[in-house]
Amino acid sequence: MPATSALDGHTVSRATREDVADIVALLRDDDIGAGREGTDLAHYLAAFAAVDADPQQYLAIVRDAGGAAVGTLQLTFVPGLTRGGTLRMLVEGVRVGSAARGSGLGAALMEWAHEQARARGASLVQLTSDKRRPEAHRFYERLGYVASHEGFKLEL
């Protein structure tokens, strides 16, 4: 994947350790994230080190022309035997900052992600979205995603 890409006047690049605080701020920038995400960066920095060391992971940060962080997402490439041995890409942690929502940036970012999937040879993109995010569900449906499966999680 390219180190940096242009996206509608923004740049998308692989996140670095220095971007972690901005990414956490984006994760906290909604009702669900504000209650779920913490402020102590130590855990996030440790998680970032593991993500950054894994070649199947790509944590992206989107910055506007002034350098402000306005979006993020994480891509995970998952090889598997199902569907004839298809490579799938999992999209997680999609956030567009509240000031940039409704601008088309989210759709452009997701199309950028789809391009990354195609470039790596993935034939399926999947994601989960919290059931408390009906606006996000409508957004993904507008992009062509289909709610074809029921997701489950188990907190350990």
Buried (B, 14 or more C-beta within 10 A) or exposed (E): BEEEBEBBEBBBBBBEEEBBEBBBBBBBBBEEBEEEBEEEEEEBEEEBEEBBEEEBBBBBBBBBEEEEBBBBBBBBBEEEEEEEEBBBBBBBBBBBBEEBBEBEBBBBBBEBBBEBBEEBEBEBBBBEBBEEBEEBBEBBEEEEBEEEEEEEEEEE
